[in-house]
């Protein structure tokens, strides 16, 4: 940890001490209510900086964590929250800090992030119960996808991972293929239609079928989570996963595009494009042409990235960006 101006301890995750304690505590259960977090942290952490006080430090830390995408509302219990899997949430936080550091902000460290992600490797369950458990496990799977993620969605449930922008963004950021097949009725739901519009801007438009026999998440053709109501079965055996891969391929081949929309521009942040093209070995001139900006803008972006990543060279900036999951 280091000391931020004002004397507040800051970890390598880029969080103040109270927020870090709340987040690490939240990772130990599926979901929490504020009162339970207060009691648990008060008993487990005698440090006066962390113990709950009338000024509501734990509640304020929760607000900061939600704003940073590390905590979300429970999909099952009103007023409760759950921690977003660190493999999904921390690279996003790192990306926001790389390009948006202000005076006094702490820079997430790649090693600290990698260590927490490794420590939080969840057990490999065979069954999941409730939407919060399913969301947490789905986040972990997609955040570690290497080649392909397939999501078959037969119904819309508020708060489900199937329609969560951070989940889709995590897949696309890693360069994996995202294939989505939805039951046609879903597109009539406003929230689903809005998500479909965003997906089109990222080149991952969902495909539509009139009937979908199952709801499923399939990752790298090696793990399948089959959902029935509020329960899910996790399949890892080749004998179970292979038929599900065949089903997914058939549905994709027989599906059609959703309702046509006017062409929308790619919304991938320019800074992200610049870093990725640099990592691919392109010159400043080539990057400028592909991104559609001046060479000077590309060089300014790289200078800002090197400063935020504490890198002495462009190569080192690319390495650290990859370590943080920004590429």
C-alpha positions as CSV (number, residue, x, y, z in Angstrom):
1,X,0.0,0.0,0.0
2,X,1.0,3.6,-0.5
3,X,-0.2,6.9,1.1
4,X,-2.4,9.1,-0.9
5,X,-2.4,12.9,-0.2
6,X,-4.4,13.3,2.9
7,X,-3.0,10.2,4.6
8,X,-5.4,7.6,3.2
9,X,-4.0,4.2,2.6
10,X,-4.3,3.0,-1.0
11,X,-3.7,-0.5,-2.3
12,X,-2.4,-1.8,-5.6
13,X,-6.0,-2.2,-6.7
14,X,-6.4,1.6,-6.8
15,X,-8.9,1.6,-4.0
16,X,-8.8,3.4,-0.6
17,X,-8.5,1.2,2.5
18,X,-12.2,1.2,3.3
19,X,-13.4,0.4,-0.2
20,X,-10.8,-2.4,-0.6
21,X,-11.9,-3.9,2.7
22,X,-15.6,-3.7,1.7
23,X,-14.9,-5.3,-1.7
24,X,-12.7,-8.1,-0.4
25,X,-15.3,-8.9,2.2
26,X,-18.1,-8.8,-0.3
27,X,-16.2,-11.4,-2.4
28,X,-16.6,-14.0,0.4
29,X,-20.4,-14.3,-0.1
30,X,-22.8,-14.3,-3.0
31,X,-24.6,-11.1,-1.7
32,X,-24.8,-8.8,1.2
33,X,-27.1,-6.3,2.9
34,X,-25.5,-3.1,4.2
35,X,-26.3,-3.9,7.8
36,X,-24.6,-7.3,7.4
37,X,-21.5,-5.7,5.9
38,X,-21.3,-3.2,8.7
39,X,-21.5,-5.9,11.4
40,X,-19.0,-8.2,9.6
41,X,-16.4,-5.5,9.0
42,X,-16.8,-4.2,12.5
43,X,-16.1,-7.6,14.0
44,X,-13.3,-8.5,11.6
45,X,-11.4,-5.3,11.3
46,X,-10.7,-3.3,14.5
47,X,-8.9,-0.6,12.5
48,X,-10.8,2.6,13.3
49,X,-10.5,3.7,9.7
50,X,-12.6,0.8,8.6
51,X,-15.1,0.2,11.4
52,X,-18.5,1.6,10.8
53,X,-19.2,5.0,12.2
54,X,-22.1,7.4,12.2
55,X,-20.6,9.0,9.1
56,X,-21.5,5.9,7.1
57,X,-18.0,5.0,5.7
58,X,-19.0,1.5,4.6
59,X,-22.1,2.9,2.8
60,X,-20.0,5.6,1.2
61,X,-17.5,2.9,0.1
62,X,-20.3,0.9,-1.4
63,X,-21.4,3.9,-3.4
64,X,-17.8,4.3,-4.8
65,X,-17.5,0.6,-5.6
66,X,-20.8,0.6,-7.5
67,X,-19.7,3.7,-9.4
68,X,-16.5,1.9,-10.3
69,X,-18.3,-1.2,-11.4
70,X,-17.0,-3.5,-8.6
71,X,-20.4,-3.9,-6.9
72,X,-23.9,-4.2,-8.4
73,X,-27.4,-4.6,-7.0
74,X,-28.5,-8.2,-6.3
75,X,-30.7,-9.6,-8.9
76,X,-32.6,-11.5,-6.3
77,X,-32.9,-9.5,-3.1
78,X,-34.0,-5.9,-3.0
79,X,-31.6,-3.7,-1.2
80,X,-28.8,-6.2,-1.3
81,X,-25.6,-6.0,-3.3
82,X,-23.0,-8.4,-4.7
83,X,-19.4,-8.1,-5.7
84,X,-18.6,-8.4,-9.4
85,X,-15.9,-11.0,-10.2
86,X,-12.5,-9.4,-10.0
87,X,-11.4,-10.9,-13.4
88,X,-14.3,-9.0,-15.0
89,X,-14.3,-5.8,-12.9
90,X,-10.7,-4.9,-12.2
91,X,-9.5,-4.6,-15.8
92,X,-12.4,-2.2,-16.5
93,X,-11.4,-0.2,-13.4
94,X,-7.7,-0.2,-14.6
95,X,-8.8,1.0,-18.0
96,X,-10.8,3.9,-16.6
97,X,-7.9,4.9,-14.4
98,X,-5.3,4.7,-17.2
99,X,-7.1,7.3,-19.2
100,X,-8.8,9.3,-16.4
101,X,-6.3,9.8,-13.6
102,X,-6.7,13.0,-11.7
103,X,-4.5,14.5,-9.0
104,X,-4.4,12.2,-6.0
105,X,-5.9,9.2,-7.8
106,X,-4.2,5.9,-7.3
107,X,-3.0,3.8,-10.2
108,X,-4.0,0.1,-10.2
109,X,-1.0,-2.2,-10.3
110,X,-1.0,-5.1,-12.7
111,X,0.7,-7.5,-10.2
112,X,-1.9,-6.6,-7.4
113,X,-4.8,-7.2,-9.8
114,X,-3.3,-10.5,-11.1
115,X,-2.7,-11.7,-7.5
116,X,-6.3,-11.0,-6.4
117,X,-7.8,-12.6,-9.5
118,X,-5.6,-15.7,-8.8
119,X,-6.7,-15.8,-5.2
120,X,-10.3,-15.5,-6.1
121,X,-10.5,-18.5,-8.3
122,X,-13.9,-19.9,-7.5
123,X,-14.6,-23.6,-6.9
124,X,-15.9,-25.5,-9.9
125,X,-19.6,-26.0,-9.0
126,X,-21.8,-28.5,-10.7
127,X,-25.0,-26.7,-9.8
128,X,-25.9,-23.1,-9.2
129,X,-28.9,-21.7,-7.4
130,X,-30.4,-18.3,-8.0
131,X,-29.5,-15.5,-10.4
132,X,-26.8,-14.0,-8.2
133,X,-24.8,-17.2,-8.2
134,X,-25.3,-17.7,-11.9
135,X,-24.2,-14.1,-12.6
136,X,-21.1,-14.4,-10.5
137,X,-20.0,-17.7,-12.1
138,X,-20.8,-16.4,-15.6
139,X,-18.7,-13.3,-15.0
140,X,-15.8,-15.5,-14.1
141,X,-16.2,-17.7,-17.1
142,X,-16.4,-14.9,-19.7
143,X,-13.6,-12.9,-18.1
144,X,-11.3,-15.9,-18.8
145,X,-12.6,-16.8,-22.3
146,X,-9.9,-17.2,-24.9
147,X,-11.7,-18.0,-28.1
148,X,-15.5,-17.9,-28.1
149,X,-18.5,-17.2,-25.9
150,X,-22.0,-18.4,-27.0
151,X,-25.1,-17.2,-25.1
152,X,-28.5,-18.6,-25.9
153,X,-31.2,-16.5,-24.3
154,X,-34.8,-17.7,-24.2
155,X,-36.2,-15.2,-21.6
156,X,-35.4,-11.8,-20.2
157,X,-34.7,-11.5,-16.5
158,X,-33.8,-8.2,-15.0
159,X,-30.2,-8.2,-13.9
160,X,-29.2,-11.3,-15.8
161,X,-25.7,-11.7,-17.2
162,X,-27.1,-12.5,-20.6
163,X,-28.0,-8.8,-21.2
164,X,-25.2,-7.1,-19.1
165,X,-23.0,-4.7,-21.1
166,X,-19.9,-5.4,-18.9
167,X,-20.1,-9.1,-19.7
168,X,-20.2,-8.6,-23.4
169,X,-17.5,-5.9,-23.2
170,X,-15.2,-8.3,-21.3
171,X,-15.5,-10.9,-24.1
172,X,-14.9,-8.3,-26.9
173,X,-12.0,-6.7,-25.1
174,X,-10.2,-10.0,-24.9
175,X,-10.6,-10.4,-28.7
176,X,-12.8,-13.5,-28.3
177,X,-15.8,-14.1,-30.6
178,X,-19.2,-13.4,-29.0
179,X,-22.2,-15.2,-30.5
180,X,-25.7,-14.4,-29.2
181,X,-28.9,-16.2,-30.2
182,X,-32.1,-14.8,-28.7
183,X,-35.7,-15.9,-28.9
184,X,-37.5,-13.4,-31.2
185,X,-40.0,-12.2,-28.6
186,X,-37.2,-10.8,-26.5
187,X,-36.4,-8.0,-28.9
188,X,-39.8,-6.4,-28.1
189,X,-38.5,-5.7,-24.5
190,X,-37.1,-2.1,-24.5
191,X,-34.1,-3.0,-22.3
192,X,-33.2,-5.9,-24.6
193,X,-33.7,-3.8,-27.8
194,X,-31.4,-1.1,-26.3
195,X,-28.8,-3.8,-25.6
196,X,-29.1,-5.1,-29.1
197,X,-28.4,-1.7,-30.5
198,X,-25.3,-1.3,-28.4
199,X,-24.1,-4.8,-29.5
200,X,-24.4,-3.8,-33.1
201,X,-22.1,-0.9,-32.6
202,X,-19.5,-3.5,-31.3
203,X,-19.9,-5.9,-34.2
204,X,-21.7,-8.5,-32.1
205,X,-25.3,-8.2,-33.3
206,X,-27.5,-10.9,-31.8
207,X,-29.3,-13.4,-34.1
208,X,-33.0,-14.3,-33.7
209,X,-34.9,-17.6,-33.7
210,X,-38.6,-18.1,-33.1
211,X,-38.1,-20.9,-30.6
212,X,-35.2,-21.6,-28.3
213,X,-35.0,-25.0,-26.6
214,X,-32.7,-23.9,-23.8
215,X,-30.9,-21.0,-22.1
216,X,-27.2,-21.6,-22.0
217,X,-23.7,-20.1,-21.7
218,X,-21.0,-21.9,-23.6
219,X,-17.4,-20.8,-23.2
220,X,-14.5,-22.0,-25.4
221,X,-16.5,-25.1,-26.2
222,X,-15.3,-26.6,-22.9
223,X,-17.7,-25.4,-20.2
224,X,-21.5,-25.1,-20.6
225,X,-23.9,-23.6,-18.1
226,X,-27.4,-24.7,-18.8
227,X,-30.1,-22.7,-17.1
228,X,-33.6,-23.8,-16.1
229,X,-35.6,-21.3,-14.1
230,X,-33.6,-20.3,-11.1
231,X,-31.1,-23.2,-11.3
232,X,-28.2,-24.0,-13.6
233,X,-26.2,-27.1,-14.3
234,X,-22.5,-26.7,-15.2
235,X,-21.2,-29.2,-17.7
236,X,-17.5,-29.8,-18.2
237,X,-17.3,-33.4,-19.5
238,X,-16.7,-33.7,-23.2
239,X,-19.6,-36.2,-23.5
240,X,-22.0,-33.5,-22.2
241,X,-20.5,-30.4,-23.8
242,X,-20.1,-31.7,-27.3
243,X,-23.8,-32.2,-28.0
244,X,-24.4,-28.7,-26.6
245,X,-21.9,-27.3,-29.0
246,X,-23.7,-29.0,-31.9
247,X,-27.0,-27.5,-30.7
248,X,-25.5,-24.0,-30.5
249,X,-24.0,-24.4,-34.0
250,X,-27.3,-25.5,-35.4
251,X,-29.2,-22.6,-33.8
252,X,-26.7,-20.1,-35.0
253,X,-26.8,-21.5,-38.6
254,X,-30.6,-21.4,-38.6
255,X,-31.0,-18.0,-37.0
256,X,-31.6,-14.7,-38.7
257,X,-30.6,-11.1,-38.1
258,X,-32.7,-9.0,-35.8
259,X,-34.8,-6.0,-37.0
260,X,-32.7,-3.8,-39.2
261,X,-31.3,-0.6,-37.8
262,X,-29.5,2.3,-39.4
263,X,-25.7,1.9,-39.5
264,X,-24.2,3.0,-36.2
265,X,-20.6,4.0,-35.6
266,X,-18.1,1.8,-33.8
267,X,-18.1,2.9,-30.1
268,X,-14.8,1.3,-29.1
269,X,-12.9,4.0,-27.3
270,X,-10.1,5.6,-29.4
271,X,-7.5,5.1,-26.7
272,X,-8.3,1.3,-26.6
273,X,-7.9,1.1,-30.4
274,X,-4.6,2.9,-30.3
275,X,-3.2,0.6,-27.6
276,X,-4.3,-2.5,-29.4
277,X,-2.9,-1.4,-32.8
278,X,0.4,-0.5,-31.2
279,X,0.5,-4.0,-29.6
280,X,-0.1,-5.4,-33.1
281,X,3.1,-3.7,-34.2
282,X,1.6,-0.9,-36.4
283,X,3.5,2.4,-36.9
284,X,2.1,5.7,-35.8
285,X,1.1,6.6,-39.4
286,X,-0.7,3.3,-39.8
287,X,-2.5,3.6,-36.5
288,X,-3.6,7.2,-37.4
289,X,-5.0,6.0,-40.7
290,X,-7.0,3.2,-39.2
291,X,-8.3,5.2,-36.3
292,X,-9.0,8.3,-38.4
293,X,-7.0,10.8,-36.4
294,X,-3.8,12.7,-36.8
295,X,-0.3,11.2,-36.1
296,X,0.0,13.9,-33.4
297,X,-3.2,12.6,-31.7
298,X,-1.8,9.1,-31.7
299,X,1.5,10.2,-30.2
300,X,-0.4,12.3,-27.5
301,X,-2.5,9.2,-26.7
302,X,0.6,7.1,-26.3
303,X,2.3,9.7,-24.1
304,X,-0.7,9.8,-21.8
305,X,-0.8,5.9,-21.7
306,X,2.9,5.7,-20.8
307,X,2.4,8.3,-18.0
308,X,-0.6,6.5,-16.6
309,X,1.0,3.1,-16.9
310,X,4.2,4.3,-15.4
311,X,6.0,2.9,-18.5
312,X,9.4,4.1,-19.8
313,X,8.8,2.9,-23.3
314,X,6.0,2.2,-25.7
315,X,6.8,-1.5,-25.6
316,X,6.6,-1.5,-21.8
317,X,3.3,0.4,-22.0
318,X,1.9,-2.3,-24.3
319,X,3.1,-5.1,-21.9
320,X,1.5,-3.4,-18.9
321,X,-1.7,-2.7,-20.8
322,X,-1.9,-6.4,-21.6
323,X,-1.2,-7.3,-17.9
324,X,-4.1,-5.1,-16.8
325,X,-6.4,-6.7,-19.3
326,X,-6.7,-3.5,-21.4
327,X,-6.0,-5.3,-24.7
